[in-house]
């Protein structure tokens, strides 16, 4: 019987998680949060337990694979995988140095994990805070064996024990007497149900049932029964219906034990004395009574019932040194005493007097509510209302002050202060425009009128549509041939030149027709290089097109025979690298091919060449299909 817990439906247990957005790098390694779980087929073996963590649920070997597209920036991007947030797993590191082009970065390795180990993917950049492209993927697969081919129609496994086949264990030879060293197989519920073996000696032991009468337990405290064998669960204990024996010890003595040797029924009674209880005396002392007292007796002192205080003698003239009882809310409600003088601290007594000052009436001591009123003079120059006061009628010129001119009645200053109107102001007012003045809409306008109301003027567009009137401006609409002027040629529509735009001449049209010439070289024959400097790819990727300006395309496929090696391609014009055309292919752990392409605008003189070149970081780079194309554009 296989001990390895086979995965569901024969599939390898795995988790594939992905980041659907870009990830911003920094100068230190940081965990990458993976927000999409694409595959997770058996969480009993491996599970994504958080956006940054994938947890092993089974002891074994796991294959870890990750891949991403690095930033298109001049820097080095580094990735690694951590186990339990510590260090870096050997073989998990990968990096790519870019001169401005996005690089593919990937790694595949094997790691041994136990239950509870956590895997985390991290990344960093050597410069700045560029972004890894969306789509970064991390895959963790448990390397478990899969169910094999069932074989021919009559094939069977005679030694297997199956979870879905009945009457198999019954057919195995039976052992009637277990030995202490005999081994059995079990699934451990405390360790994820993995299979283990257990010795017969370590299994829980049991006891045989006997039909013998049980031995009396006796009255010894916390003792065990004397029976050497277990008793059946349907036996009974005798219960005496007689009164307790004469030698029974009184319950009143602390921790005393009764002397009865038989059990009494639960419905017997204890006598309760109804005598007066003995005074307890000092606090926390035990009472001196030797009998139980009835539950309806009381102890002297304060209770929660009503009417306690009314029985005390009254103190009709308390002094500051007298004390009162309180419960301290800041000390868990503990009862404490407080002096009356401390309660009155900050309290104002009724003997305090409030006096009405100048302009007011009323006041008095605090033995009653008091009112203050403003007192108005009898000359009526002040009026006192219910909630405010105001100036009444001034009784004298002295109260009024200077009635005209001076600082109290100065002439108004425009935009500065109010005041009296001067004679000059009156003259100006007399010359003001009256509202009967009329504003007239002239040519091209409508609206207007007198100044008795706001007036609006509108531009009127002709019905021919040559003018469009908008809310805040006007513009030319659709004009006719007469309004347009010369439709071709002449000063209004002159032929275009190198100095000014204009109409295309017949000669220019003929020249344009010749600009569609395309020159291309291509090859479907494989070629290789191990050069560390740029050389012409396959010796055939070169064109000498003649003087002019050209659109250049260079593309093909690339592969390499060495893990971690790189291949660079670019366009050269007259022996000089064309900026922005460099492309890099970096091989990971698998021999996968990749295509490349680059475009450039190139100006050459007669006899100068345009070339597609390549180099490799080491070993052998291979190309099978390539093309160089130039099209004259000027």
C-alpha positions as CSV (number, residue, x, y, z in Angstrom):
1,X,0.0,0.0,0.0
2,X,1.7,3.3,-1.0
3,X,2.3,5.8,1.9
4,X,2.4,8.9,-0.3
5,X,-0.9,10.7,-0.4
6,X,-1.7,10.9,-4.1
7,X,-3.0,14.3,-5.3
8,X,-6.5,14.7,-6.5
9,X,-7.3,13.4,-10.0
10,X,-3.7,12.5,-10.5
11,X,-2.6,16.2,-11.0
12,X,0.6,17.5,-9.4
13,X,-0.3,19.8,-6.5
14,X,0.7,23.3,-7.5
15,X,0.0,27.0,-7.0
16,X,0.4,29.5,-9.8
17,X,0.1,33.2,-8.7
18,X,0.4,36.3,-10.8
19,X,0.6,40.1,-10.4
20,X,-1.8,41.9,-12.6
21,X,-0.3,45.4,-12.1
22,X,3.2,46.8,-12.4
23,X,5.6,46.5,-9.4
24,X,7.7,49.5,-8.4
25,X,11.3,48.6,-7.5
26,X,13.5,50.3,-5.0
27,X,17.2,50.0,-3.9
28,X,16.4,47.2,-1.4
29,X,14.8,43.8,-1.8
30,X,11.0,44.0,-1.2
31,X,8.3,41.3,-1.2
32,X,6.1,41.2,-4.3
33,X,2.4,41.0,-3.7
34,X,0.6,38.6,-6.2
35,X,-3.0,39.6,-6.5
36,X,-4.3,36.8,-8.7
37,X,-4.2,33.1,-7.9
38,X,-4.5,31.5,-11.4
39,X,-4.1,27.8,-10.3
40,X,-4.4,26.2,-6.8
41,X,-5.6,22.6,-7.2
42,X,-4.9,21.1,-3.7
43,X,-4.5,23.2,-0.6
44,X,-3.7,20.1,1.5
45,X,-0.2,20.2,-0.2
46,X,0.5,23.8,-1.1
47,X,-1.5,27.0,-0.7
48,X,-1.2,30.8,-1.3
49,X,-1.9,32.0,2.2
50,X,-1.4,35.7,1.6
51,X,-0.7,38.0,-1.4
52,X,3.1,37.7,-0.6
53,X,3.3,34.1,0.8
54,X,2.9,30.6,-0.5
55,X,2.9,27.9,2.2
56,X,4.0,24.2,2.0
57,X,1.5,21.8,3.5
58,X,3.6,18.6,2.9
59,X,7.2,17.6,3.4
60,X,9.0,17.1,0.1
61,X,10.8,18.5,-3.0
62,X,9.2,21.4,-4.8
63,X,9.9,23.0,-8.2
64,X,9.9,26.8,-8.1
65,X,9.6,28.8,-11.3
66,X,9.2,32.6,-11.8
67,X,9.3,35.0,-14.8
68,X,8.8,38.7,-15.6
69,X,9.6,41.5,-18.0
70,X,12.1,43.9,-16.4
71,X,12.0,47.8,-16.7
72,X,13.0,49.6,-19.8
73,X,15.5,51.6,-17.9
74,X,19.3,51.7,-17.6
75,X,19.8,49.7,-14.4
76,X,20.1,46.1,-13.1
77,X,17.0,44.3,-11.9
78,X,17.5,41.5,-9.4
79,X,15.0,38.9,-8.1
80,X,15.3,36.1,-5.5
81,X,13.2,33.7,-3.5
82,X,13.2,33.5,0.3
83,X,12.2,30.6,2.6
84,X,10.6,31.7,5.9
85,X,11.6,35.4,5.2
86,X,15.3,34.7,5.6
87,X,18.3,34.9,3.3
88,X,18.1,33.7,-0.3
89,X,17.4,30.1,-1.5
90,X,20.5,28.8,-3.3
91,X,19.8,28.9,-7.1
92,X,16.9,31.3,-6.8
93,X,18.7,34.5,-7.8
94,X,18.3,36.0,-11.2
95,X,19.3,39.5,-12.6
96,X,19.4,41.4,-15.9
97,X,21.3,44.5,-16.8
98,X,19.6,46.8,-19.3
99,X,20.8,49.7,-21.4
100,X,17.3,51.0,-21.7
101,X,15.4,48.0,-23.2
102,X,13.0,45.8,-21.3
103,X,14.6,42.4,-20.5
104,X,12.9,39.1,-19.7
105,X,14.0,37.6,-16.3
106,X,13.2,34.1,-15.2
107,X,14.5,31.2,-13.0
108,X,13.6,27.6,-12.3
109,X,15.0,25.5,-9.3
110,X,14.3,22.8,-6.8
111,X,13.9,23.4,-3.1
112,X,13.2,21.0,-0.1
113,X,10.3,22.2,2.1
114,X,8.6,20.9,5.2
115,X,5.1,21.6,6.5
116,X,4.7,25.3,7.4
117,X,7.6,26.6,5.3
118,X,6.7,29.9,3.6
119,X,8.0,31.0,0.1
120,X,8.3,34.7,-0.8
121,X,9.4,36.3,-4.1
122,X,11.4,39.6,-3.8
123,X,12.9,42.1,-6.3
124,X,15.1,45.3,-6.3
125,X,16.8,47.7,-8.7
126,X,20.3,49.1,-8.8
127,X,19.1,52.6,-9.7
128,X,15.9,54.6,-9.3
129,X,12.4,53.3,-8.9
130,X,11.5,51.7,-12.3
131,X,8.5,49.3,-12.8
132,X,8.4,45.6,-13.5
133,X,5.7,45.0,-16.1
134,X,2.3,43.6,-15.2
135,X,2.1,39.8,-15.6
136,X,4.9,38.6,-13.3
137,X,4.2,34.9,-12.5
138,X,5.4,32.6,-9.6
139,X,4.7,28.8,-9.8
140,X,5.4,26.3,-7.0
141,X,4.8,22.5,-7.8
142,X,5.1,19.6,-5.4
143,X,7.2,16.9,-7.2
144,X,4.9,14.0,-6.4
145,X,4.6,10.9,-8.5
146,X,1.5,10.6,-10.6
147,X,-0.7,7.5,-11.0
148,X,0.7,5.3,-13.7
149,X,-1.0,3.6,-16.7
150,X,-3.5,1.1,-15.5
151,X,-2.0,-1.5,-17.9
152,X,-3.9,-4.3,-19.6
153,X,-7.5,-5.1,-19.0
154,X,-6.7,-8.0,-16.6
155,X,-3.9,-6.3,-14.6
156,X,-4.3,-6.1,-10.8
157,X,-2.2,-5.2,-7.8
158,X,-2.7,-8.1,-5.4
159,X,-0.7,-6.4,-2.6
160,X,-2.5,-3.0,-2.6
161,X,-5.1,-1.8,-0.1
162,X,-7.6,0.5,-1.7
163,X,-9.7,3.3,-0.2
164,X,-12.7,2.4,-2.4
165,X,-12.7,-1.5,-2.4
166,X,-14.6,-3.4,0.3
167,X,-13.6,-6.8,2.0
168,X,-9.8,-6.5,1.5
169,X,-8.5,-6.5,5.1
170,X,-10.9,-9.4,6.0
171,X,-8.9,-11.6,3.6
172,X,-5.5,-10.9,5.2
173,X,-4.1,-13.5,7.6
174,X,-5.1,-12.7,11.2
175,X,-2.7,-12.5,14.2
176,X,-4.6,-13.5,17.4
177,X,-2.1,-12.4,20.0
178,X,-0.4,-9.1,19.6
179,X,3.3,-8.7,20.5
180,X,4.5,-5.4,22.0
181,X,6.8,-4.8,19.0
182,X,4.1,-5.5,16.4
183,X,3.7,-2.4,14.1
184,X,0.4,-1.0,12.7
185,X,-0.2,1.8,10.2
186,X,-2.2,5.0,11.0
187,X,-2.8,8.5,9.7
188,X,-1.6,11.2,12.2
189,X,-4.4,13.8,12.9
190,X,-1.9,16.0,14.6
191,X,0.5,16.2,11.6
192,X,-1.7,16.8,8.6
193,X,-3.0,13.2,8.4
194,X,0.4,11.9,7.1
195,X,0.8,8.1,7.4
196,X,3.0,6.7,10.3
197,X,3.6,3.4,12.1
198,X,2.8,2.7,15.7
199,X,3.9,-0.2,18.0
200,X,1.2,-2.3,19.6
201,X,2.8,-1.5,23.0
202,X,2.1,2.2,22.5
203,X,-1.6,1.8,21.8
204,X,-4.0,2.8,24.6
205,X,-4.8,-0.2,26.9
206,X,-8.2,-1.3,28.0
207,X,-9.7,-3.4,30.9
208,X,-11.8,-6.5,30.8
209,X,-15.4,-6.5,32.2
210,X,-16.2,-8.9,35.0
211,X,-19.5,-10.1,36.4
212,X,-18.1,-10.2,40.0
213,X,-19.7,-8.0,42.7
214,X,-17.7,-4.7,43.2
215,X,-15.7,-4.2,46.4
216,X,-16.8,-1.5,48.8
217,X,-15.1,1.9,48.1
218,X,-15.1,2.8,51.8
219,X,-15.3,6.3,53.1
220,X,-11.6,7.3,52.6
221,X,-11.3,10.7,50.9
222,X,-10.3,10.7,47.2
223,X,-9.5,6.9,47.3
224,X,-10.0,4.6,44.4
225,X,-12.1,1.4,44.4
226,X,-10.4,-1.9,45.4
227,X,-11.8,-3.9,42.5
228,X,-9.2,-5.5,40.3
229,X,-11.5,-5.8,37.4
230,X,-14.0,-3.4,35.8
231,X,-17.7,-3.7,36.8
232,X,-20.6,-3.8,34.4
233,X,-22.5,-0.5,34.1
234,X,-25.8,-2.0,35.1
235,X,-24.9,-2.8,38.8
236,X,-26.4,-0.8,41.7
237,X,-25.3,0.5,45.1
238,X,-27.5,-0.2,48.2
239,X,-29.1,2.9,49.6
240,X,-30.2,2.9,53.3
241,X,-33.6,4.4,54.2
242,X,-32.6,4.5,57.9
243,X,-31.7,7.7,59.8
244,X,-28.0,8.5,60.0
245,X,-26.1,6.4,62.5
246,X,-25.7,7.3,66.1
247,X,-22.0,7.9,65.7
248,X,-22.4,10.6,63.0
249,X,-20.2,13.7,63.6
250,X,-21.9,17.1,63.9
251,X,-21.6,19.1,60.6
252,X,-20.9,22.3,62.6
253,X,-17.2,21.3,63.2
254,X,-15.0,22.4,60.3
255,X,-13.9,19.6,57.9
256,X,-15.3,16.9,60.1
257,X,-16.2,13.6,58.4
258,X,-19.4,11.6,59.0
259,X,-19.2,8.2,60.5
260,X,-22.1,6.6,58.6
261,X,-21.1,3.5,56.6
262,X,-24.1,3.4,54.4
263,X,-25.4,5.9,51.8
264,X,-28.4,8.1,52.8
265,X,-31.2,9.2,50.4
266,X,-31.0,12.7,49.0
267,X,-34.3,13.7,50.5
268,X,-33.3,13.7,54.2
269,X,-33.2,17.0,56.2
270,X,-30.8,18.7,58.6
271,X,-32.2,20.5,61.6
272,X,-31.8,24.3,61.6
273,X,-31.6,26.1,65.0
274,X,-33.8,29.2,65.4
275,X,-31.9,30.7,68.3
276,X,-30.4,34.2,68.4
277,X,-27.1,34.2,66.6
278,X,-23.9,35.1,68.6
279,X,-22.5,38.6,67.8
280,X,-19.6,38.3,65.3
281,X,-17.7,41.0,67.1
282,X,-14.6,42.4,65.2
283,X,-14.6,42.5,61.5
284,X,-13.7,39.3,59.6
285,X,-14.0,37.2,62.9
286,X,-15.8,33.9,62.7
287,X,-19.1,33.6,64.5
288,X,-19.3,31.6,67.8
289,X,-22.6,29.8,67.1
290,X,-22.5,26.0,67.0
291,X,-25.8,25.5,65.2
292,X,-27.1,26.7,61.8
293,X,-29.3,29.8,62.0
294,X,-32.4,30.3,60.0
295,X,-32.0,32.3,56.8
296,X,-34.4,35.0,57.9
297,X,-32.2,36.5,60.6
298,X,-30.4,39.9,60.1
299,X,-27.2,41.6,61.2
300,X,-27.2,45.1,62.6
301,X,-25.8,47.8,60.3
302,X,-26.6,49.6,57.1
303,X,-28.4,47.7,54.3
304,X,-29.6,48.5,50.8
305,X,-33.2,48.7,52.1
306,X,-35.1,52.0,52.5
307,X,-35.5,54.0,55.7
308,X,-32.0,53.3,57.3
309,X,-30.9,56.9,57.6
310,X,-34.2,58.1,59.0
311,X,-33.6,56.2,62.2
312,X,-30.3,58.1,63.0
313,X,-30.1,61.2,65.2
314,X,-30.2,64.4,63.2
315,X,-27.2,66.9,63.1
316,X,-28.9,70.2,62.5
317,X,-25.7,72.3,62.6
318,X,-22.9,70.3,60.9
319,X,-19.3,71.7,61.0
320,X,-16.4,71.4,58.6
321,X,-14.7,68.6,60.7
322,X,-17.8,66.3,60.5
323,X,-17.3,63.3,58.1
324,X,-19.6,61.5,55.7
325,X,-19.5,58.1,54.0
326,X,-18.9,57.7,50.2
327,X,-17.8,55.1,47.7
328,X,-14.6,56.2,45.8
329,X,-15.3,55.9,42.0
330,X,-11.5,56.2,41.3
331,X,-10.6,53.3,43.7
332,X,-13.0,50.6,42.5
333,X,-15.9,51.9,44.6
334,X,-14.1,51.4,47.9
335,X,-15.9,53.0,50.9
336,X,-14.1,56.0,52.4
337,X,-14.9,59.0,54.7
338,X,-14.8,62.6,53.6
339,X,-14.9,65.8,55.7
340,X,-17.7,68.3,55.1
341,X,-15.1,71.1,54.8
342,X,-13.6,69.3,51.8
343,X,-17.0,69.0,50.2
344,X,-17.6,72.7,50.5
345,X,-14.3,73.7,48.9
346,X,-15.1,76.1,46.1
347,X,-18.8,76.4,47.1
348,X,-20.2,80.0,47.3
349,X,-22.4,80.6,50.4
350,X,-25.7,82.4,50.3
351,X,-24.2,85.4,52.2
352,X,-22.2,86.4,49.1
353,X,-23.6,89.9,47.9
354,X,-23.9,91.1,44.3
355,X,-24.0,94.9,44.0
356,X,-25.5,97.0,41.1
357,X,-22.8,99.4,39.9
358,X,-23.1,102.6,37.8
359,X,-26.0,102.7,35.4
360,X,-27.6,99.6,37.0
361,X,-30.3,98.8,39.6
362,X,-31.0,95.6,41.5
363,X,-28.7,92.9,43.1
364,X,-28.5,91.6,46.7
365,X,-27.2,88.4,48.5
366,X,-27.6,84.8,47.1
367,X,-30.4,83.8,49.4
368,X,-32.7,84.3,46.4
369,X,-32.6,84.9,42.7
370,X,-31.4,88.5,41.8
371,X,-32.0,90.7,38.8
372,X,-30.0,93.6,37.4
373,X,-31.5,96.3,35.1
374,X,-30.0,99.2,33.0
375,X,-31.5,102.5,34.3
376,X,-32.4,105.0,31.5
377,X,-32.2,108.8,32.1
378,X,-35.6,110.6,32.2
379,X,-34.6,112.7,29.1
380,X,-35.5,109.8,26.8
381,X,-32.1,109.8,25.0
382,X,-31.8,106.1,25.9
383,X,-34.4,103.4,25.5
384,X,-34.1,100.2,27.6
385,X,-35.7,97.1,25.9
386,X,-36.3,93.6,27.3
387,X,-33.0,92.3,25.9
388,X,-31.0,95.3,24.7
389,X,-30.7,99.1,24.9
390,X,-30.7,101.7,22.1
391,X,-30.5,105.5,21.5
392,X,-33.9,107.2,21.9
393,X,-34.6,110.8,20.8
394,X,-31.6,113.1,21.4
395,X,-32.8,115.8,23.8
396,X,-30.2,118.4,23.2
397,X,-27.8,119.7,20.5
398,X,-25.0,118.8,22.8
399,X,-26.0,115.2,22.7
400,X,-26.2,115.3,18.8
401,X,-22.8,116.9,18.3
402,X,-21.9,118.9,15.1
403,X,-24.9,118.6,12.7
404,X,-23.0,119.4,9.5
405,X,-19.3,119.5,8.4
406,X,-16.6,118.7,10.9
407,X,-15.3,115.3,11.8
408,X,-18.7,114.0,12.9
409,X,-20.5,114.9,9.6
410,X,-17.6,115.0,7.1
411,X,-18.2,114.9,3.3
412,X,-18.3,111.4,1.8
413,X,-15.1,110.1,0.1
414,X,-15.6,107.9,-2.9
415,X,-14.7,104.3,-2.2
416,X,-13.5,105.3,1.3
417,X,-16.2,106.5,3.7
418,X,-19.8,107.6,3.8
419,X,-20.7,111.2,4.6
420,X,-22.5,114.4,3.6
421,X,-22.9,115.3,-0.1
422,X,-20.7,118.3,-1.1
423,X,-21.8,121.0,-3.7
424,X,-19.4,119.5,-6.2
425,X,-21.1,116.1,-5.8
426,X,-24.4,117.7,-6.4
427,X,-23.1,119.3,-9.6
428,X,-21.8,116.0,-10.8
429,X,-25.1,114.2,-10.0
430,X,-26.9,116.8,-12.0
431,X,-24.9,115.9,-15.1
432,X,-25.4,112.1,-14.7
433,X,-26.9,110.2,-17.7
434,X,-30.6,109.6,-17.3
435,X,-32.3,106.2,-17.9
436,X,-34.0,107.7,-21.0
437,X,-30.7,107.6,-22.8
438,X,-30.9,105.1,-25.8
439,X,-28.3,102.7,-27.0
440,X,-28.9,101.8,-30.7
441,X,-27.8,98.5,-32.5
442,X,-25.8,99.5,-35.6
443,X,-25.0,97.5,-38.8
444,X,-24.7,93.8,-38.3
445,X,-26.3,94.0,-34.8
446,X,-29.7,93.6,-33.2
447,X,-30.9,94.6,-29.7
448,X,-30.3,97.8,-27.7
449,X,-32.8,100.3,-26.1
450,X,-32.9,102.9,-23.3
451,X,-31.1,102.5,-20.0
452,X,-34.3,101.8,-17.9
453,X,-33.3,98.1,-18.1
454,X,-30.3,95.9,-19.0
455,X,-29.9,95.7,-22.8
456,X,-28.3,93.0,-25.0
457,X,-26.7,93.3,-28.5
458,X,-26.3,90.3,-30.8
459,X,-24.3,89.8,-34.1
460,X,-26.6,88.7,-36.9
461,X,-25.3,86.0,-39.3
462,X,-26.4,86.1,-42.9
463,X,-28.6,83.3,-44.1
464,X,-25.9,82.0,-46.5
465,X,-24.1,80.3,-43.6
466,X,-20.8,82.0,-44.3
467,X,-20.7,83.3,-40.7
468,X,-21.5,81.2,-37.5
469,X,-22.4,83.2,-34.4
470,X,-21.5,81.3,-31.2
471,X,-22.3,82.2,-27.6
472,X,-19.1,84.2,-27.0
473,X,-17.6,84.7,-30.5
474,X,-18.2,84.5,-34.3
475,X,-16.4,82.4,-36.9
476,X,-16.4,81.7,-40.7
477,X,-18.9,79.1,-41.7
478,X,-19.1,77.5,-45.2
479,X,-18.2,80.0,-47.9
480,X,-19.0,80.0,-51.6
481,X,-16.5,80.2,-54.5
482,X,-16.9,84.0,-54.8
483,X,-16.2,84.5,-51.1
484,X,-13.2,82.1,-51.3
485,X,-11.3,84.0,-53.9
486,X,-8.7,82.2,-56.1
487,X,-9.4,78.4,-55.7
488,X,-6.0,77.3,-57.1
489,X,-2.7,79.0,-58.0
490,X,-2.0,82.7,-57.5
491,X,-0.9,84.3,-54.3
492,X,-3.7,82.8,-52.3
493,X,-2.8,79.2,-53.1
494,X,0.8,79.2,-54.3
495,X,2.8,76.1,-54.9
496,X,4.5,74.6,-51.9
497,X,8.3,75.2,-51.5
498,X,11.0,74.4,-49.1
499,X,10.2,77.7,-47.3
500,X,6.4,77.7,-47.2
501,X,3.5,75.2,-47.4
502,X,1.2,75.3,-50.4
503,X,-0.4,73.4,-53.3
504,X,1.5,70.3,-54.8
505,X,2.9,70.9,-58.3
506,X,2.9,68.3,-61.0
507,X,6.7,68.0,-60.7
508,X,6.4,67.3,-57.0
509,X,3.8,64.7,-57.6
510,X,6.1,62.9,-60.1
511,X,8.9,63.0,-57.5
512,X,6.6,61.6,-54.8
513,X,5.7,58.7,-57.0
514,X,9.4,57.6,-57.1
515,X,9.7,57.5,-53.3
516,X,8.0,54.1,-53.0
517,X,11.1,52.2,-54.0
518,X,12.0,49.5,-51.4
519,X,15.2,47.5,-51.1
520,X,15.4,44.4,-49.0
521,X,17.7,41.4,-48.2
522,X,16.6,38.3,-46.4
523,X,17.8,34.8,-45.6
524,X,16.2,31.6,-44.4
525,X,19.6,29.9,-43.8
526,X,21.0,29.5,-40.3
527,X,24.0,31.4,-39.2
528,X,26.0,31.5,-35.9
529,X,28.4,33.8,-34.1
530,X,30.5,33.8,-30.9
531,X,31.8,37.4,-31.4
532,X,31.7,39.7,-28.4
533,X,31.7,42.8,-30.7
534,X,29.1,43.8,-33.2
535,X,29.5,42.0,-36.6
536,X,27.2,41.8,-39.7
537,X,24.7,39.0,-39.2
538,X,25.3,36.2,-41.6
539,X,27.5,38.5,-43.7
540,X,24.4,39.2,-45.9
541,X,22.5,41.8,-43.8
542,X,24.0,44.9,-45.6
543,X,22.5,47.3,-48.2
544,X,24.1,50.3,-50.0
545,X,21.0,52.2,-51.2
546,X,22.5,55.4,-52.6
547,X,22.2,59.0,-51.3
548,X,19.0,59.9,-49.5
549,X,16.9,59.4,-46.3
550,X,15.5,56.0,-45.6
551,X,13.1,54.1,-43.3
552,X,15.1,51.0,-42.1
553,X,13.7,47.7,-40.7
554,X,15.9,44.9,-39.2
555,X,14.4,41.7,-37.7
556,X,14.6,37.9,-37.3
557,X,14.9,35.1,-34.6
558,X,17.5,34.3,-32.0
559,X,18.5,31.3,-29.8
560,X,21.5,30.3,-27.6
561,X,23.1,27.1,-26.4
562,X,24.1,28.4,-23.0
563,X,22.0,29.2,-19.9
564,X,22.3,32.8,-18.8
565,X,23.9,34.0,-22.0
566,X,22.7,37.1,-23.9
567,X,22.5,38.2,-27.6
568,X,22.4,41.9,-28.7
569,X,21.2,43.1,-32.2
570,X,21.2,46.6,-33.7
571,X,21.3,48.7,-36.9
572,X,24.5,50.4,-38.1
573,X,24.6,53.3,-40.6
574,X,27.9,54.1,-42.4
575,X,29.7,52.0,-39.7
576,X,28.0,53.9,-36.8
577,X,25.5,52.5,-34.3
578,X,21.9,53.9,-34.9
579,X,20.7,55.0,-31.4
580,X,17.7,53.3,-30.0
581,X,17.9,50.2,-32.2
582,X,19.7,47.8,-29.8
583,X,17.7,44.7,-28.7
584,X,18.8,42.0,-26.2
585,X,17.8,38.3,-25.8
586,X,18.6,36.7,-22.5
587,X,18.4,32.9,-22.2
588,X,17.1,31.4,-19.0
589,X,17.2,27.7,-18.0
590,X,15.4,26.5,-21.1
591,X,16.5,26.7,-24.8
592,X,13.5,28.8,-26.0
593,X,13.9,31.0,-29.1
594,X,12.8,34.7,-29.4
595,X,12.2,37.1,-32.2
596,X,13.6,40.6,-32.5
597,X,12.8,43.7,-34.6
598,X,14.1,47.3,-34.8
599,X,13.3,50.4,-36.9
600,X,15.4,53.5,-37.7
601,X,15.5,56.6,-39.9
602,X,18.8,56.8,-41.7
603,X,20.4,59.4,-44.0
604,X,23.3,58.2,-46.1
605,X,25.5,59.6,-48.9
606,X,26.3,57.7,-52.1
607,X,28.4,54.6,-51.4
608,X,27.5,54.4,-47.6
609,X,26.0,51.1,-46.3
610,X,23.2,50.3,-43.8
611,X,23.8,47.0,-41.9
612,X,22.1,44.6,-39.4
613,X,24.7,43.5,-36.8
614,X,24.8,41.2,-33.7
615,X,27.1,40.0,-30.8
616,X,26.9,37.5,-27.9
617,X,28.1,37.5,-24.3
618,X,29.7,34.0,-24.8
619,X,29.4,30.5,-26.3
620,X,27.4,30.3,-29.6
621,X,24.4,32.4,-30.7
622,X,22.2,31.2,-33.6
623,X,19.9,32.9,-36.2
624,X,17.8,31.0,-38.7
625,X,15.6,33.7,-40.4
626,X,16.6,37.4,-40.9
627,X,15.6,40.4,-43.0
628,X,17.0,43.9,-43.6
629,X,14.6,46.4,-45.5
630,X,15.2,50.1,-46.5
631,X,12.6,52.4,-48.0
632,X,13.4,55.8,-49.4
633,X,11.4,58.6,-47.9
634,X,13.3,61.7,-49.0
